[in-house]
Amino acid sequence: MFKKILIANRGEIACRVIKTARKLGIATVAVYSDADRNALHVRMADEAVHIGPPPANQSYIVIDKIMDAIRQTGAEAVHPGYGFLSENRKFAEALEAEGIAFIGPPSGAIEAMGDKITSKKIAAEAGVSTVPGYMGLIADAEEAVRISDQIGYPVMIKASAGGGGKGMRIAWNADEAREGFQSSKNEAANSFGDDRIFIEKFVTQPRHIEIQVLADQHGNAVYLHERECSIQRRNQKVIEEAPSPFLDEETRRAMGEQAVALAKAVDYTSAGTVEFIVDGQKNFYFLEMNTRLQVEHPVTELITGVDLVEQMIRVAAGEALPFAQDDLKIDGWAIESRLYAEDPYRNFLPSIGRLTRYRPPEEIAAGPMVAQHKWLAQGTAMGSSAVRNDTGVFEGGEISMFYDPMIAKLCTWAPTRGEAIEAMRVALDRFEVEGIGHNLPFLSAVMDHPRFVSGKITTAFIAEEYPEGFEGATLPEDELHRVAAAAAAMHRVSEIRRSRISGRLGNHERHVGENWVVTLDGQEFPVRIAADRDGSSVEIAGKTMRIESDWRPGSSLAVLDVDGRPLVLKVDRIAAGMRLRTRGADIKAHVRRPRAAELARLMPVKTPPDTSKLLLCPMPGLVVSIGVAPGDEVQEGQALATVEAMKMENILRAERKGVVKAVNAAAGDSLKVDDIIMEFE
C-alpha cells in the first residue's frame, strides 16, 4: 500500500480523498493556487505545495507544476479527483514515465473513453446501444449547421473532451446551432484545452441514468448499480439519487452488463461511470463514459456500503476487488443535493463572496454508512435515516470566481425513497449559509414538488416546472398556519425577554398580551396565545396548535415541534419583524398587536427603482464580448453581451425591441453584480 499520495485537485473532492486516505493510514499532499492558500483541503492535508496563480490554466491543469509538486514531496501516487487533469491522457502518461501510480484508469482507456467521439465508435463496436449523431471533427459553425440539418433538430452540441455541463448546448434551429457551436467551442478551449466539438441527436423527454463500474488489474469488473441524474439545469446535475425510481431489475441488469462490457473492451481499471439516456419505454442509449470518480459517487456508496475512493486506491496499488457482482446488493435509498453558489432568484447566476455563516446539519451514519464512513458520528438523530455532507469550505472562507461554484454535496440515506426525501427536507432546512447567493431554497422546493416525489422526472424537469425561473416556494395554507403560529410563539418569547430588562421602575411591570396579528408577506393571521412552562398553545384559523421549542432570541435556527410535527426555520432579524425561511420559502414575518396591525395597513409601500432601460450585469464576471454599439436597433431575444463567470459563458439577450443609447462596458472588463453594461433609449 502507498505511504503518501498527492491529490491533484481542490475543494470538496480533495477533502473527500483525504478522509479515506486517513482511514487507510496514508499521508496526503495538497496542491493549491493563490486563491486557495487558506482552503480547507490545504488545512486537512499533511503537506501542501503552492502551484501558481488562481486561473486553473496557470495552476491546477499545468502538468509540469503538478509533477514538480510530486518530486518535492516524494508522493508515490496521485489521485486526480474529478475535472482538471482527471481525464487527461498526457498527465497519466507523465506519471507513468516517472513511476508514479495514477489512481485512475490506464492512459489508453482515458484516451479511448475520455474522447466522446472515439468512445461512441468503440461503444458501437462493443454492442452498446448508441444515439444517432456525427462523430467526425467539425471545422466551423457553418459545417455544424449543415450537420445539424442532416441529423434533424433538436441536436446536442458537445465538447469532445467536456464534462460537468461545460461546452454543451441544445440547438432547436440553425441559428441556435451556429451560436451554440461557437460558445461550446470557447468553453471547451477554456475549460479543457481542447475545442473539438461533435453533434448528436437530442432525445426528447429523456432520463439521465448512469452505471457505476469498478475494475481491477486482475481482469475483474463489476457494476455497482445505477444513479438517477435527471434533475439538471443547463446539463449540470443538481440532484441525484440511487437507485433510479424508474428502472426495473431487468433493465438495470442489461445496462450494468453493457457498462462492464464496455469497460473490459478498453482494459479499464479503477472506478468509472457509463452514462446512458433512457426514454419512456426504458430503451437506453450510451451517452459517454467518464474515466474518473463522479461528483455524485456518494449515493452509490450509501446504498452499497462500498468506499469507492478506497477501492480506487487499492486497485492502483495492485489489489484485487474484494467482492464479486453477486455480492453487490442495493440497500435502501440515497439522495444527493448539490449546494451551489448560484442565486436561484437571478436565474441561477454565479455568486461569489465570503461565507459569513456556514453551518451544515450534523452528519449521522446509519445503514451501509456505518461500516463505510468511520469519520461520521453514529447515532439515530433522524431515526433510521442518515446524513452526509461532502464539502471543501468553511465559515469565513471565500467562494472564488475562478472555479466551479459547488459548495457542498448534501446526502441522505433511508430504507425507502420517501424516507430519504423527508430526511433531505429536514437536512436542507437545517443547513445555514449566508454571505452569498445559493440554491438551498430551490433544492428545498424540488424536494416538495409533487412530480419529483412521484419519481416521474426527466432531464427537462427544471425547464418545464420552472419556465420563468425560480421565484421562491409558496407554502400551502396549512403550512402557512404552522409558520404563523410558530412566529407568534417566537415573538412572545422575545417580548417576555424584553419585559424582564433590568433597571426598570418599580410597579411598572410590562404585560405581554395574548392577542396578536401575524403578517406573512402581507397575509394576515389573527392569533391568540396561551403560554405555560413547556410551550405555547396558539389559536389560529379556528384551531389550536401546540408549540414547543428551546429557541431563544438571537438564535439563527429554530427547531420547533408544532402539533407533534417538526418545523425548522432559519431566523433573521429585519426591521420590526423576522425573516423566516423554510422549505424553499422566504417569508417576511411581522407580529403586531391588533391596533398596530391596523395602522400598518395604512403605511405606503416603497416602489423599486425603474431599471427597464438598463442592461445590468447579473453576476460578477468578465465581459467576453459586446455584440452591439450605440445607435443600434435591437430585437427581442438578440444577443447583447457575453459574460464569463466560473468557467461558463452567459449570453445576455434583449428582453424587448429597442435602440442602444450607450455602452458602458467593453470586452475584458471585470464587472460586479448590477453594474450597468448598456443603456437604452
Secondary structure, 3 states (H helix, E strand, C coil): CCCEEEECCCHHHHHHHHHHHHHCCCEEEEEEEHHHCCCHHHHHCCEEEEEECCCHHHCCCCHHHHHHHHHHHCCCEEECCCCCCCCCHHHHHHHHHCCCEECCCCHHHHHHHHCHHHHHHHHHHCCCCECCEECCCCCCHHHHHHHHHHHCCCEEEEEEEEECCEEEEEECCHHHHHHHHHHHHHHHHHHHCCCCEEEEECCCCCEEEEEEEEECCCCCEEEEEEEEEEEEECCEEEEEEECCCCCCHHHHHHHHHHHHHHHHHCCCCEEEEEEEEECCCCCEEEEEEECCCCCCHHHHHHHHCCCHHHHHHHHHCCCCCCCCHHHCCCCCEEEEEEEECEEHHHCCEECCEECCEEECCCCEECCCHHHHCCCCEECCCCCCCEEEEEECCCCCCEECCCCCCEEEEEEEEECCHHHHHHHHHHHHHHCEEECCCCCHHHHHHHHHCHHHHHCCCCCCHHHHHCCCCCCCCCCCHHHHHHHHHHHHHHHHHHHHHHHCCCCCCCCCCCCCCCEEEEEECCEEEEEEEEEECCEEEEEECCEEEEEEECCCCCCCEEEEEECCEEEEEEEEEECCEEEEEECCEEEEEEEECHHHHHHHCCCCCCCCCCCCCEEECCCCEEEEEECCCCCCEECCCCEEEEEEECCEEEEEECCCCEEEEEECCCCCCEECCCCEEEEEC
